[in-house]
Amino acid sequence: MAARRWRVTLLSEMPPAGLVGVSPVCVLGYNMNRGQEIALRLRTDDLRGFRKYEAVRDTLVHELAHMVHDDHDAAFKALNSELRREVLAAAQGA
């Protein structure tokens, strides 16, 4: 994030309401006002545990791509793919 000069003012947990992929408005995360707040759904739908690390990480990367692109267009998808490659490379180097 520092290399891109991005700042996230608040990183929060979304309330585990609704069922992902079932309920009409139920997402894994959102980015409000390009970093004013990024909220992630950490808990499973049954509230008995947490989502897999990789799913939370991928959702965070997706929301970070919204720092630049609002819509899920080709430019967004390209940036999201670039960010995912960077994160995976950093994880392998750690």
ROKOLGU-716196 format. One record per atom (N, C-alpha, C): residue number from 0; atom name; x, y, z. Coordinates in nm, 3 decimals, always signed. Layout:
BEGIN
@roba NUM&sepa CA&east X&north Y&up Z
...
***
This chain:
BEGIN
@roba 0&sepa N&east +0.082&north -0.119&up +0.000
@roba 0&sepa CA&east +0.000&north +0.000&up +0.000
@roba 0&sepa C&east +0.086&north +0.125&up +0.000
@roba 1&sepa N&east +0.198&north +0.121&up +0.069
@roba 1&sepa CA&east +0.284&north +0.239&up +0.076
@roba 1&sepa C&east +0.335&north +0.278&up -0.061
@roba 2&sepa N&east +0.371&north +0.178&up -0.143
@roba 2&sepa CA&east +0.423&north +0.208&up -0.276
@roba 2&sepa C&east +0.319&north +0.278&up -0.362
@roba 3&sepa N&east +0.194&north +0.252&up -0.336
@roba 3&sepa CA&east +0.086&north +0.313&up -0.414
@roba 3&sepa C&east +0.028&north +0.436&up -0.344
@roba 4&sepa N&east +0.079&north +0.466&up -0.226
@roba 4&sepa CA&east +0.033&north +0.580&up -0.146
@roba 4&sepa C&east -0.116&north +0.569&up -0.110
@roba 5&sepa N&east -0.157&north +0.447&up -0.082
@roba 5&sepa CA&east -0.295&north +0.422&up -0.040
@roba 5&sepa C&east -0.302&north +0.424&up +0.111
@roba 6&sepa N&east -0.412&north +0.473&up +0.164
@roba 6&sepa CA&east -0.437&north +0.471&up +0.308
@roba 6&sepa C&east -0.579&north +0.420&up +0.331
@roba 7&sepa N&east -0.591&north +0.337&up +0.431
@roba 7&sepa CA&east -0.722&north +0.290&up +0.474
@roba 7&sepa C&east -0.741&north +0.343&up +0.615
@roba 8&sepa N&east -0.840&north +0.429&up +0.632
@roba 8&sepa CA&east -0.863&north +0.492&up +0.761
@roba 8&sepa C&east -0.915&north +0.392&up +0.864
@roba 9&sepa N&east -1.005&north +0.305&up +0.822
@roba 9&sepa CA&east -1.065&north +0.208&up +0.914
@roba 9&sepa C&east -1.079&north +0.074&up +0.845
@roba 10&sepa N&east -1.024&north -0.030&up +0.906
@roba 10&sepa CA&east -1.042&north -0.168&up +0.861
@roba 10&sepa C&east -1.131&north -0.234&up +0.964
@roba 11&sepa N&east -1.248&north -0.283&up +0.922
@roba 11&sepa CA&east -1.344&north -0.335&up +1.019
@roba 11&sepa C&east -1.401&north -0.469&up +0.975
@roba 12&sepa N&east -1.467&north -0.534&up +1.070
@roba 12&sepa CA&east -1.535&north -0.660&up +1.042
@roba 12&sepa C&east -1.681&north -0.633&up +1.011
@roba 13&sepa N&east -1.728&north -0.691&up +0.903
@roba 13&sepa CA&east -1.871&north -0.679&up +0.869
@roba 13&sepa C&east -1.952&north -0.767&up +0.961
@roba 14&sepa N&east -2.071&north -0.724&up +0.999
@roba 14&sepa CA&east -2.157&north -0.812&up +1.077
@roba 14&sepa C&east -2.194&north -0.935&up +0.994
@roba 15&sepa N&east -2.191&north -1.052&up +1.053
@roba 15&sepa CA&east -2.221&north -1.175&up +0.979
@roba 15&sepa C&east -2.371&north -1.197&up +0.960
@roba 16&sepa N&east -2.434&north -1.109&up +0.885
@roba 16&sepa CA&east -2.578&north -1.119&up +0.860
@roba 16&sepa C&east -2.601&north -1.165&up +0.717
@roba 17&sepa N&east -2.699&north -1.251&up +0.697
@roba 17&sepa CA&east -2.729&north -1.301&up +0.564
@roba 17&sepa C&east -2.636&north -1.415&up +0.525
@roba 18&sepa N&east -2.666&north -1.476&up +0.413
@roba 18&sepa CA&east -2.586&north -1.588&up +0.364
@roba 18&sepa C&east -2.518&north -1.548&up +0.234
@roba 19&sepa N&east -2.387&north -1.560&up +0.229
@roba 19&sepa CA&east -2.311&north -1.524&up +0.110
@roba 19&sepa C&east -2.356&north -1.611&up -0.006
@roba 20&sepa N&east -2.388&north -1.544&up -0.118
@roba 20&sepa CA&east -2.431&north -1.615&up -0.237
@roba 20&sepa C&east -2.577&north -1.656&up -0.236
@roba 21&sepa N&east -2.647&north -1.632&up -0.126
@roba 21&sepa CA&east -2.788&north -1.670&up -0.115
@roba 21&sepa C&east -2.875&north -1.546&up -0.093
@roba 22&sepa N&east -2.842&north -1.469&up +0.009
@roba 22&sepa CA&east -2.920&north -1.349&up +0.041
@roba 22&sepa C&east -2.899&north -1.244&up -0.068
@roba 23&sepa N&east -3.001&north -1.162&up -0.095
@roba 23&sepa CA&east -2.994&north -1.068&up -0.207
@roba 23&sepa C&east -2.879&north -0.967&up -0.197
@roba 24&sepa N&east -2.849&north -0.919&up -0.079
@roba 24&sepa CA&east -2.740&north -0.824&up -0.063
@roba 24&sepa C&east -2.647&north -0.877&up +0.045
@roba 25&sepa N&east -2.561&north -0.966&up +0.008
@roba 25&sepa CA&east -2.470&north -1.025&up +0.104
@roba 25&sepa C&east -2.334&north -1.044&up +0.036
@roba 26&sepa N&east -2.238&north -0.965&up +0.077
@roba 26&sepa CA&east -2.106&north -0.965&up +0.013
@roba 26&sepa C&east -1.999&north -1.001&up +0.115
@roba 27&sepa N&east -1.880&north -1.027&up +0.066
@roba 27&sepa CA&east -1.768&north -1.061&up +0.154
@roba 27&sepa C&east -1.691&north -0.938&up +0.201
@roba 28&sepa N&east -1.716&north -0.823&up +0.138
@roba 28&sepa CA&east -1.646&north -0.702&up +0.180
@roba 28&sepa C&east -1.694&north -0.582&up +0.102
@roba 29&sepa N&east -1.653&north -0.464&up +0.148
@roba 29&sepa CA&east -1.680&north -0.342&up +0.072
@roba 29&sepa C&east -1.573&north -0.238&up +0.106
@roba 30&sepa N&east -1.556&north -0.144&up +0.013
@roba 30&sepa CA&east -1.463&north -0.034&up +0.029
@roba 30&sepa C&east -1.545&north +0.094&up +0.017
@roba 31&sepa N&east -1.554&north +0.168&up +0.126
@roba 31&sepa CA&east -1.632&north +0.291&up +0.128
@roba 31&sepa C&east -1.540&north +0.410&up +0.101
@roba 32&sepa N&east -1.574&north +0.487&up -0.001
@roba 32&sepa CA&east -1.503&north +0.611&up -0.033
@roba 32&sepa C&east -1.353&north +0.591&up -0.051
@roba 33&sepa N&east -1.318&north +0.487&up -0.124
@roba 33&sepa CA&east -1.178&north +0.461&up -0.159
@roba 33&sepa C&east -1.084&north +0.463&up -0.039
@roba 34&sepa N&east -1.121&north +0.388&up +0.061
@roba 34&sepa CA&east -1.032&north +0.370&up +0.175
@roba 34&sepa C&east -1.074&north +0.436&up +0.304
@roba 35&sepa N&east -1.184&north +0.510&up +0.302
@roba 35&sepa CA&east -1.233&north +0.565&up +0.429
@roba 35&sepa C&east -1.262&north +0.450&up +0.524
@roba 36&sepa N&east -1.320&north +0.343&up +0.469
@roba 36&sepa CA&east -1.341&north +0.220&up +0.546
@roba 36&sepa C&east -1.340&north +0.101&up +0.451
@roba 37&sepa N&east -1.269&north -0.003&up +0.490
@roba 37&sepa CA&east -1.281&north -0.133&up +0.424
@roba 37&sepa C&east -1.332&north -0.228&up +0.530
@roba 38&sepa N&east -1.443&north -0.293&up +0.498
@roba 38&sepa CA&east -1.503&north -0.390&up +0.589
@roba 38&sepa C&east -1.496&north -0.528&up +0.525
@roba 39&sepa N&east -1.462&north -0.628&up +0.605
@roba 39&sepa CA&east -1.449&north -0.765&up +0.557
@roba 39&sepa C&east -1.535&north -0.858&up +0.641
@roba 40&sepa N&east -1.594&north -0.956&up +0.575
@roba 40&sepa CA&east -1.672&north -1.058&up +0.645
@roba 40&sepa C&east -1.575&north -1.168&up +0.687
@roba 41&sepa N&east -1.545&north -1.174&up +0.815
@roba 41&sepa CA&east -1.447&north -1.268&up +0.868
@roba 41&sepa C&east -1.509&north -1.400&up +0.913
@roba 42&sepa N&east -1.631&north -1.395&up +0.963
@roba 42&sepa CA&east -1.692&north -1.515&up +1.021
@roba 42&sepa C&east -1.772&north -1.594&up +0.916
@roba 43&sepa N&east -1.783&north -1.722&up +0.940
@roba 43&sepa CA&east -1.862&north -1.807&up +0.852
@roba 43&sepa C&east -2.010&north -1.778&up +0.870
@roba 44&sepa N&east -2.090&north -1.817&up +0.771
@roba 44&sepa CA&east -2.234&north -1.790&up +0.777
@roba 44&sepa C&east -2.301&north -1.855&up +0.896
@roba 45&sepa N&east -2.249&north -1.969&up +0.942
@roba 45&sepa CA&east -2.310&north -2.037&up +1.058
@roba 45&sepa C&east -2.260&north -1.982&up +1.191
@roba 46&sepa N&east -2.170&north -1.883&up +1.186
@roba 46&sepa CA&east -2.116&north -1.814&up +1.303
@roba 46&sepa C&east -2.033&north -1.905&up +1.393
@roba 47&sepa N&east -1.990&north -2.020&up +1.343
@roba 47&sepa CA&east -1.914&north -2.115&up +1.425
@roba 47&sepa C&east -1.763&north -2.104&up +1.404
@roba 48&sepa N&east -1.722&north -2.018&up +1.318
@roba 48&sepa CA&east -1.579&north -2.007&up +1.293
@roba 48&sepa C&east -1.548&north -1.891&up +1.201
@roba 49&sepa N&east -1.427&north -1.893&up +1.152
@roba 49&sepa CA&east -1.380&north -1.787&up +1.064
@roba 49&sepa C&east -1.359&north -1.840&up +0.923
@roba 50&sepa N&east -1.372&north -1.752&up +0.827
@roba 50&sepa CA&east -1.347&north -1.789&up +0.687
@roba 50&sepa C&east -1.199&north -1.822&up +0.671
@roba 51&sepa N&east -1.168&north -1.896&up +0.569
@roba 51&sepa CA&east -1.029&north -1.932&up +0.543
@roba 51&sepa C&east -0.946&north -1.807&up +0.517
@roba 52&sepa N&east -0.823&north -1.811&up +0.563
@roba 52&sepa CA&east -0.731&north -1.698&up +0.548
@roba 52&sepa C&east -0.725&north -1.651&up +0.403
@roba 53&sepa N&east -0.712&north -1.745&up +0.310
@roba 53&sepa CA&east -0.698&north -1.711&up +0.169
@roba 53&sepa C&east -0.821&north -1.635&up +0.117
@roba 54&sepa N&east -0.939&north -1.673&up +0.165
@roba 54&sepa CA&east -1.062&north -1.605&up +0.122
@roba 54&sepa C&east -1.065&north -1.462&up +0.174
@roba 55&sepa N&east -1.026&north -1.442&up +0.299
@roba 55&sepa CA&east -1.023&north -1.307&up +0.357
@roba 55&sepa C&east -0.917&north -1.223&up +0.286
@roba 56&sepa N&east -0.800&north -1.282&up +0.263
@roba 56&sepa CA&east -0.691&north -1.211&up +0.193
@roba 56&sepa C&east -0.735&north -1.170&up +0.053
@roba 57&sepa N&east -0.796&north -1.262&up -0.021
@roba 57&sepa CA&east -0.839&north -1.230&up -0.157
@roba 57&sepa C&east -0.947&north -1.123&up -0.158
@roba 58&sepa N&east -1.035&north -1.125&up -0.058
@roba 58&sepa CA&east -1.138&north -1.021&up -0.047
@roba 58&sepa C&east -1.074&north -0.886&up -0.018
@roba 59&sepa N&east -0.975&north -0.884&up +0.070
@roba 59&sepa CA&east -0.906&north -0.758&up +0.099
@roba 59&sepa C&east -0.838&north -0.704&up -0.026
@roba 60&sepa N&east -0.771&north -0.789&up -0.101
@roba 60&sepa CA&east -0.705&north -0.745&up -0.224
@roba 60&sepa C&east -0.810&north -0.689&up -0.321
@roba 61&sepa N&east -0.922&north -0.757&up -0.333
@roba 61&sepa CA&east -1.032&north -0.710&up -0.419
@roba 61&sepa C&east -1.076&north -0.570&up -0.377
@roba 62&sepa N&east -1.095&north -0.551&up -0.248
@roba 62&sepa CA&east -1.139&north -0.420&up -0.199
@roba 62&sepa C&east -1.031&north -0.314&up -0.218
@roba 63&sepa N&east -0.905&north -0.352&up -0.208
@roba 63&sepa CA&east -0.797&north -0.256&up -0.235
@roba 63&sepa C&east -0.797&north -0.213&up -0.381
@roba 64&sepa N&east -0.833&north -0.301&up -0.472
@roba 64&sepa CA&east -0.842&north -0.263&up -0.613
@roba 64&sepa C&east -0.947&north -0.155&up -0.634
@roba 65&sepa N&east -1.046&north -0.149&up -0.544
@roba 65&sepa CA&east -1.147&north -0.044&up -0.551
@roba 65&sepa C&east -1.092&north +0.091&up -0.506
@roba 66&sepa N&east -0.969&north +0.097&up -0.460
@roba 66&sepa CA&east -0.906&north +0.226&up -0.429
@roba 66&sepa C&east -0.890&north +0.307&up -0.557
@roba 67&sepa N&east -0.883&north +0.239&up -0.671
@roba 67&sepa CA&east -0.861&north +0.304&up -0.800
@roba 67&sepa C&east -0.984&north +0.295&up -0.890
@roba 68&sepa N&east -1.047&north +0.179&up -0.893
@roba 68&sepa CA&east -1.157&north +0.155&up -0.987
@roba 68&sepa C&east -1.284&north +0.119&up -0.910
@roba 69&sepa N&east -1.391&north +0.191&up -0.938
@roba 69&sepa CA&east -1.518&north +0.164&up -0.871
@roba 69&sepa C&east -1.589&north +0.043&up -0.932
@roba 70&sepa N&east -1.593&north +0.037&up -1.064
@roba 70&sepa CA&east -1.666&north -0.069&up -1.133
@roba 70&sepa C&east -1.580&north -0.193&up -1.151
@roba 71&sepa N&east -1.644&north -0.305&up -1.173
@roba 71&sepa CA&east -1.574&north -0.431&up -1.197
@roba 71&sepa C&east -1.548&north -0.447&up -1.347
@roba 72&sepa N&east -1.481&north -0.349&up -1.405
@roba 72&sepa CA&east -1.452&north -0.353&up -1.548
@roba 72&sepa C&east -1.315&north -0.415&up -1.573
@roba 73&sepa N&east -1.269&north -0.409&up -1.698
@roba 73&sepa CA&east -1.141&north -0.470&up -1.735
@roba 73&sepa C&east -1.025&north -0.407&up -1.659
@roba 74&sepa N&east -1.028&north -0.276&up -1.639
@roba 74&sepa CA&east -0.920&north -0.209&up -1.567
@roba 74&sepa C&east -0.915&north -0.255&up -1.421
@roba 75&sepa N&east -1.032&north -0.270&up -1.360
@roba 75&sepa CA&east -1.039&north -0.322&up -1.223
@roba 75&sepa C&east -0.981&north -0.462&up -1.217
@roba 76&sepa N&east -1.024&north -0.548&up -1.308
@roba 76&sepa CA&east -0.979&north -0.687&up -1.308
@roba 76&sepa C&east -0.829&north -0.696&up -1.329
@roba 77&sepa N&east -0.773&north -0.609&up -1.413
@roba 77&sepa CA&east -0.629&north -0.609&up -1.436
@roba 77&sepa C&east -0.555&north -0.569&up -1.308
@roba 78&sepa N&east -0.602&north -0.464&up -1.241
@roba 78&sepa CA&east -0.538&north -0.421&up -1.117
@roba 78&sepa C&east -0.553&north -0.527&up -1.008
@roba 79&sepa N&east -0.670&north -0.587&up -0.997
@roba 79&sepa CA&east -0.692&north -0.691&up -0.898
@roba 79&sepa C&east -0.595&north -0.807&up -0.921
@roba 80&sepa N&east -0.578&north -0.847&up -1.045
@roba 80&sepa CA&east -0.484&north -0.956&up -1.078
@roba 80&sepa C&east -0.341&north -0.917&up -1.043
@roba 81&sepa N&east -0.304&north -0.794&up -1.073
@roba 81&sepa CA&east -0.169&north -0.745&up -1.040
@roba 81&sepa C&east -0.146&north -0.748&up -0.889
@roba 82&sepa N&east -0.243&north -0.700&up -0.814
@roba 82&sepa CA&east -0.231&north -0.698&up -0.668
@roba 82&sepa C&east -0.222&north -0.840&up -0.612
@roba 83&sepa N&east -0.302&north -0.932&up -0.666
@roba 83&sepa CA&east -0.298&north -1.071&up -0.619
@roba 83&sepa C&east -0.160&north -1.132&up -0.644
@roba 84&sepa N&east -0.102&north -1.104&up -0.761
@roba 84&sepa CA&east +0.033&north -1.155&up -0.790
@roba 84&sepa C&east +0.134&north -1.099&up -0.691
@roba 85&sepa N&east +0.124&north -0.970&up -0.660
@roba 85&sepa CA&east +0.216&north -0.907&up -0.565
@roba 85&sepa C&east +0.203&north -0.970&up -0.426
@roba 86&sepa N&east +0.081&north -0.992&up -0.383
@roba 86&sepa CA&east +0.057&north -1.051&up -0.250
@roba 86&sepa C&east +0.110&north -1.193&up -0.244
@roba 87&sepa N&east +0.085&north -1.271&up -0.348
@roba 87&sepa CA&east +0.134&north -1.409&up -0.350
@roba 87&sepa C&east +0.287&north -1.413&up -0.353
@roba 88&sepa N&east +0.348&north -1.323&up -0.429
@roba 88&sepa CA&east +0.494&north -1.317&up -0.435
@roba 88&sepa C&east +0.552&north -1.279&up -0.299
@roba 89&sepa N&east +0.489&north -1.183&up -0.232
@roba 89&sepa CA&east +0.536&north -1.142&up -0.099
@roba 89&sepa C&east +0.521&north -1.256&up +0.001
@roba 90&sepa N&east +0.413&north -1.331&up -0.010
@roba 90&sepa CA&east +0.391&north -1.443&up +0.083
@roba 90&sepa C&east +0.494&north -1.553&up +0.061
@roba 91&sepa N&east +0.533&north -1.577&up -0.061
@roba 91&sepa CA&east +0.633&north -1.680&up -0.090
@roba 91&sepa C&east +0.771&north -1.637&up -0.044
@roba 92&sepa N&east +0.795&north -1.506&up -0.044
@roba 92&sepa CA&east +0.926&north -1.456&up -0.002
@roba 92&sepa C&east +0.940&north -1.444&up +0.148
@roba 93&sepa N&east +0.828&north -1.453&up +0.219
@roba 93&sepa CA&east +0.832&north -1.435&up +0.366
@roba 93&sepa C&east +0.881&north -1.558&up +0.436
***
